[in-house]
Amino acid sequence: MKLLIEYYKMALQSIRAARFRSLLTMFGIIIGVSSVVTVISLGEGVRQQVTTQAGEVSDSLIVVRPGREREAKAFSLDSLRSYVNNNTGSLSEKDWRDTQKVEGVRSSVPVGIVSGIAEYEEREYSGSIIASTERLPVLLNQEVEFGEFYEDTASSRQKTAVIGRDVAEQLFEENVPIGKSFQIRGEKFIVIGVFAQQDSGTFAAINVNTSIMIPFDAARDIGGTIQLLQIYIEAAESADVSMVSQAVRKTLIENHAGQEDFTLLEREEALEATNAVFYQLTVFIAGVAFISFIVGGIGIMNIMFATVSERTREIGIRKAIGATNSQILGQFMMEATVLSLVGGIFGIGLALLANGIIRVTSDLQPVTTWQVVVIAAVISVLTGIVSGLLPAVRAARKDPITSLRSGI
């Protein structure tokens, strides 16, 4: 232990003697650790937000999505692609209308994307235009902060709209543009409500903050295409959700010529599927960030080879007065390890700072767990050990006489 402490002191002295060079050497480790910790913290924060929101959604909710989704038990590009760009199936307006007639269904709510651009005076907004019905905010537990949502089917053809916060600020340049009108495909729509801010981690497939919500029938009247992203089905209170789910599945299979090219999920299953998306994306991005560790390791190896060459005479003197190969090996291994450890500490600090800035400047809430910090620190240390091994072995094998002569 005393010898390790001595190695540690010598390593710190060496790093202090070449501060700028040591900082440049640690740069790859700093970037790698900060990137991995930040990405995983963002993924965990979004996952917790989704879980919280899903806990506020009714247990009787059933979600229908186009295409067959795969389980995401292990990371693969195929499974990631199936979640991000699932074009293996589609939902139609007939599917939505027919699910309304299934026994035990209290309400069936479509979520469709309308093709078009919103225009107000000289400004345009090309965000999501969503066609849906009056029950959507209830099913998603999404409040309307100002004004109201269109409430009944009698007004479903009226040209009204409820917009998100970002739409209000970007299209109208104000927070509460109630009563103002804008155009979609030449038709005038009046703003009757503004949604409350939606968390970034959301159980829904839409971002309410950047969306314009209009009645489904009104969307049909203005022409264009409506692509159904999802159908939310609410089972009656007295109905068995599993039985309703099976009845809905049977109806949709009949509509799709006997093919089950859709995914039907109850609330917990939908939550697991949504979490799987974030899991896959987090693992993928974190994997890319790990490349920085390789770059950092190569940097440490290069600088340690240079250090060994520069300190050839020192190695010769130490060996001449009795230092063993293992002691020389330990000295240089400790120096590489300390370099990577200090880089890891700086990287963790940078990640915590980045997470704090993200919390203040956005509605994302990164969650940094101690497990992630420990794993990042351990990986940075291992990177230093592996990177410093070859230079340290080279230093330990140097002949003391040749080393002394080279310094003359």
C-alpha positions in Angstrom: 0.0 0.0 0.0 2.9 2.4 0.9 4.4 1.7 -2.5 1.1 2.4 -4.3 0.9 5.8 -2.4 4.4 6.6 -3.5 3.5 5.7 -7.1 0.5 8.0 -6.9 2.5 10.9 -5.6 5.0 10.4 -8.4 2.2 10.3 -11.0 0.7 13.6 -9.7 4.1 15.3 -9.8 4.6 14.1 -13.4 1.1 15.4 -14.4 1.7 18.8 -12.7 5.1 19.1 -14.4 3.3 19.0 -17.8 -0.2 20.4 -17.0 -1.2 21.5 -20.5 0.0 18.3 -22.2 -1.8 16.2 -19.5 -5.0 18.1 -20.0 -4.9 17.5 -23.8 -4.2 13.8 -23.1 -7.2 13.6 -20.8 -9.5 15.3 -23.3 -10.7 12.1 -25.0 -11.6 10.6 -21.6 -13.3 13.8 -20.5 -15.5 13.9 -23.6 -16.2 10.1 -23.4 -17.3 10.2 -19.7 -19.3 13.4 -20.0 -21.1 12.1 -23.2 -22.0 8.7 -21.7 -23.2 10.1 -18.4 -25.2 12.9 -20.0 -26.9 10.6 -22.6 -27.8 7.9 -20.1 -29.0 10.6 -17.6 -31.3 12.0 -20.3 -32.6 8.5 -21.2 -33.3 7.7 -17.5 -35.0 11.1 -17.0 -37.3 10.6 -20.0 -38.1 7.1 -18.9 -39.1 8.2 -15.5 -41.2 11.0 -17.0 -43.0 8.5 -19.2 -43.6 6.1 -16.3 -45.0 9.0 -14.2 -47.3 10.1 -17.0 -48.4 6.5 -17.7 -49.3 6.1 -14.0 -51.8 9.0 -14.4 -53.5 7.4 -17.4 -56.6 5.2 -16.9 -56.1 1.5 -16.5 -58.9 1.0 -19.1 -56.8 2.5 -21.9 -56.0 0.3 -24.9 -53.6 1.6 -27.6 -53.6 0.5 -31.2 -50.5 1.2 -33.3 -49.9 0.4 -37.0 -47.4 -2.4 -37.8 -46.1 -5.3 -35.7 -43.6 -4.2 -33.0 -40.8 -6.4 -31.9 -39.6 -7.0 -28.4 -36.5 -5.1 -27.5 -34.8 -7.5 -25.0 -31.4 -7.0 -26.7 -30.0 -4.1 -28.7 -30.1 -4.5 -32.5 -30.4 -2.1 -35.4 -33.4 -4.1 -36.7 -35.4 -3.6 -33.5 -34.4 0.1 -33.3 -35.5 0.6 -36.9 -38.8 -1.2 -36.2 -39.6 1.3 -33.5 -38.4 4.5 -35.1 -39.7 3.8 -38.6 -42.4 1.2 -38.5 -44.1 1.2 -42.0 -45.2 -2.5 -42.0 -48.9 -1.6 -41.5 -51.4 1.2 -41.4 -54.7 2.1 -39.6 -57.7 3.5 -41.5 -60.7 5.7 -40.5 -62.8 2.5 -40.9 -60.7 0.9 -38.2 -61.4 3.8 -35.8 -65.2 3.8 -36.7 -65.5 0.1 -36.3 -63.8 0.0 -32.9 -66.3 2.4 -31.6 -69.0 -0.2 -32.2 -67.2 -3.0 -30.2 -69.1 -4.1 -27.1 -67.5 -2.8 -24.0 -65.8 0.2 -25.6 -66.7 3.5 -24.0 -64.9 5.6 -26.6 -62.4 5.3 -29.4 -60.2 8.2 -30.2 -58.1 8.6 -33.4 -54.7 10.4 -33.5 -54.1 11.4 -37.1 -51.5 13.6 -38.8 -53.0 16.1 -41.3 -51.0 17.2 -44.3 -50.7 21.0 -44.5 -49.1 24.1 -43.1 -50.6 26.6 -40.7 -50.5 30.2 -41.8 -51.0 33.4 -39.8 -50.4 36.8 -41.4 -46.9 36.5 -42.9 -45.8 33.6 -40.7 -46.0 29.8 -41.3 -45.8 26.9 -38.9 -44.9 23.5 -40.3 -45.3 21.5 -37.1 -47.7 18.6 -36.4 -51.4 19.2 -37.2 -53.3 16.5 -35.3 -56.9 15.4 -36.1 -58.6 13.9 -33.2 -61.8 13.9 -31.1 -63.0 15.5 -27.9 -61.9 12.6 -25.6 -58.2 12.7 -26.4 -57.1 15.1 -23.6 -59.0 13.1 -21.1 -57.4 9.8 -22.1 -53.9 11.3 -22.1 -54.5 13.4 -18.9 -53.5 16.5 -20.8 -54.9 19.7 -19.5 -55.9 22.8 -21.5 -54.4 25.7 -19.6 -56.3 28.5 -21.4 -59.6 28.4 -23.1 -61.3 25.0 -23.7 -61.2 21.9 -25.9 -63.9 21.1 -28.4 -66.3 19.1 -26.3 -68.9 17.3 -28.3 -69.5 15.7 -31.7 -72.1 18.3 -32.6 -69.3 20.8 -33.0 -66.8 18.4 -34.6 -67.1 20.0 -38.0 -66.5 23.5 -36.7 -63.2 25.0 -37.7 -61.7 25.3 -34.2 -58.2 24.4 -32.9 -56.4 23.9 -29.6 -52.7 24.6 -29.9 -49.5 23.9 -27.9 -47.3 26.4 -26.1 -44.6 26.4 -28.8 -47.2 27.0 -31.6 -48.6 30.0 -29.7 -45.1 31.5 -29.4 -43.9 30.8 -32.9 -47.0 31.3 -35.0 -48.7 34.1 -33.0 -45.8 35.4 -31.0 -47.9 35.5 -27.8 -48.8 33.0 -25.0 -52.6 33.1 -25.2 -53.9 33.8 -28.8 -57.5 32.8 -27.9 -59.9 34.0 -30.6 -57.3 34.5 -33.3 -57.7 32.7 -36.6 -55.2 31.1 -38.9 -55.5 29.1 -42.1 -54.8 25.4 -43.0 -55.1 24.6 -46.7 -57.1 27.8 -47.3 -59.6 27.1 -44.5 -59.8 29.4 -41.5 -59.5 27.9 -38.0 -60.1 29.8 -34.7 -58.0 29.1 -31.7 -60.2 28.2 -28.7 -57.6 26.8 -26.4 -53.9 26.4 -25.4 -52.6 23.3 -23.9 -50.6 23.2 -20.6 -46.9 22.5 -21.0 -46.4 18.8 -21.7 -43.4 17.0 -20.3 -40.8 15.9 -22.9 -41.1 12.3 -21.7 -44.5 11.4 -22.8 -46.7 8.3 -23.0 -48.4 9.7 -26.1 -47.0 9.4 -29.6 -47.4 13.2 -30.1 -45.7 16.3 -28.7 -48.6 18.5 -27.6 -46.3 21.5 -27.2 -45.6 21.6 -30.9 -49.0 20.4 -32.2 -52.1 22.0 -33.5 -55.2 19.9 -32.6 -58.3 20.2 -34.8 -61.6 18.1 -34.9 -61.3 15.0 -37.0 -64.4 15.7 -39.1 -63.2 19.3 -39.8 -59.8 17.8 -40.9 -61.6 15.6 -43.4 -63.5 18.6 -44.8 -60.4 20.6 -45.7 -59.1 17.7 -47.9 -55.6 16.3 -47.9 -54.6 13.1 -46.3 -55.0 12.0 -42.7 -52.5 9.3 -41.5 -53.6 7.6 -38.3 -50.7 7.2 -35.9 -52.6 5.5 -33.1 -56.1 4.8 -31.9 -56.8 5.2 -28.2 -59.6 3.0 -26.9 -61.2 3.4 -23.6 -63.0 0.4 -22.1 -66.2 0.9 -20.1 -65.8 0.9 -16.4 -67.8 -2.3 -16.0 -66.0 -4.1 -18.9 -63.1 -6.5 -18.7 -60.2 -4.7 -20.4 -58.7 -8.0 -21.7 -61.9 -9.1 -23.2 -62.5 -5.7 -24.8 -58.9 -5.9 -26.2 -59.6 -9.3 -27.8 -62.8 -8.1 -29.3 -61.0 -5.1 -30.8 -58.3 -7.3 -32.1 -60.9 -9.6 -33.8 -62.6 -6.6 -35.4 -59.3 -5.1 -36.8 -58.2 -8.5 -38.1 -61.4 -8.7 -40.1 -60.8 -5.2 -41.5 -57.2 -6.1 -42.5 -58.2 -9.2 -44.5 -57.2 -11.6 -41.8 -53.7 -10.1 -41.2 -52.7 -8.8 -37.8 -50.4 -6.0 -39.2 -51.1 -3.8 -36.2 -50.1 -3.8 -32.5 -52.7 -3.7 -29.8 -51.4 -2.9 -26.3 -53.0 -2.4 -22.9 -51.6 0.4 -20.7 -48.7 -1.5 -19.1 -47.7 -3.1 -22.4 -47.8 0.3 -24.1 -45.6 1.7 -21.4 -43.1 -1.2 -21.8 -43.0 -0.6 -25.6 -42.5 3.1 -25.2 -39.7 2.6 -22.7 -38.1 0.1 -25.1 -37.8 2.9 -27.7 -35.8 5.1 -25.2 -33.8 2.1 -24.1 -32.8 1.3 -27.7 -31.9 4.9 -28.5 -30.0 5.5 -25.3 -27.9 2.3 -25.8 -27.2 3.3 -29.4 -26.1 6.8 -28.6 -24.2 5.8 -25.6 -22.4 3.2 -27.7 -21.4 5.9 -30.2 -20.1 8.0 -27.2 -17.9 5.1 -26.1 -15.8 5.7 -29.2 -14.4 8.7 -27.3 -12.9 6.3 -24.7 -11.0 4.6 -27.5 -9.7 8.0 -28.7 -8.8 8.9 -25.2 -7.1 5.6 -24.7 -5.0 6.1 -27.8 -4.1 9.6 -26.6 -2.9 8.2 -23.2 -0.9 5.5 -24.9 0.8 8.0 -27.2 1.7 10.4 -24.4 3.0 7.5 -22.2 5.3 6.3 -25.0 6.6 9.8 -25.3 7.0 10.0 -21.5 9.0 6.8 -21.4 11.3 8.1 -24.2 11.8 11.4 -22.4 12.5 9.8 -19.1 14.9 7.1 -20.3 17.8 8.5 -18.1 15.5 8.5 -15.0 14.6 4.9 -15.7 18.3 4.0 -16.0 19.1 5.8 -12.7 16.3 4.1 -10.8 17.3 0.7 -12.1 20.9 1.4 -11.3 20.1 2.1 -7.6 18.0 -1.1 -7.3 14.5 -0.5 -8.8 13.0 -3.7 -10.1 11.1 -4.2 -13.4 7.8 -4.5 -11.5 8.4 -1.2 -9.7 9.1 0.6 -13.0 6.0 -1.0 -14.5 3.9 0.0 -11.5 5.1 3.6 -11.7 4.1 4.1 -15.3 0.9 2.1 -15.0 -0.1 4.4 -12.0 0.7 7.5 -14.1 -1.6 6.3 -16.9 -4.3 5.3 -14.5 -4.2 8.7 -12.7 -4.4 10.5 -16.0 -7.6 8.6 -17.0 -9.1 8.8 -13.5 -8.6 12.6 -13.3 -10.1 12.8 -16.8 -13.0 10.7 -15.6 -13.6 13.0 -12.7 -13.5 16.1 -14.9 -15.9 14.3 -17.3 -18.4 13.5 -14.6 -18.3 17.1 -13.4 -18.9 18.3 -17.0 -21.8 15.9 -17.3 -23.4 17.2 -14.1 -23.0 20.8 -15.3 -24.5 19.9 -18.7 -27.5 18.2 -16.9 -28.0 21.3 -14.8 -28.0 23.5 -17.9 -30.5 21.2 -19.6 -32.8 21.3 -16.6 -32.8 25.1 -16.5 -33.1 25.7 -20.3 -35.6 23.0 -21.3 -38.4 20.8 -19.9 -36.1 17.7 -19.9 -35.2 16.4 -16.5 -32.0 14.3 -16.6 -31.6 11.8 -13.8 -28.0 10.9 -12.9 -27.7 7.7 -10.8 -24.7 6.7 -8.8 -24.5 3.5 -10.7 -23.9 5.4 -14.0 -21.2 7.6 -12.3 -19.4 4.5 -10.8 -19.5 2.6 -14.1 -18.2 5.7 -16.1 -15.4 6.1 -13.5 -14.5 2.4 -13.6 -14.4 2.4 -17.4 -12.2 5.5 -17.5 -9.7 3.8 -15.1 -9.7 0.6 -17.1 -9.1 2.6 -20.2 -6.0 4.1 -18.5 -4.8 0.7 -17.4 -5.1 -0.9 -20.8 -3.6 2.2 -22.6 -0.7 2.4 -20.2 0.2 -1.3 -20.2 2.4 -1.4 -23.4 4.4 1.8 -22.5 4.9 0.6 -19.0 6.1 -2.8 -20.2 8.5 -1.0 -22.5 9.8 1.2 -19.7 10.3 -1.9 -17.4 12.3 -3.8 -20.0 14.8 -1.0 -20.7 18.4 -1.9 -20.1 19.8 0.4 -17.3 23.2 0.8 -18.9 21.7 1.7 -22.3 19.3 4.0 -20.6 22.1 5.9 -18.8 24.2 6.2 -21.9 21.2 7.6 -23.9 21.0 10.5 -21.4 24.6 11.5 -21.8 
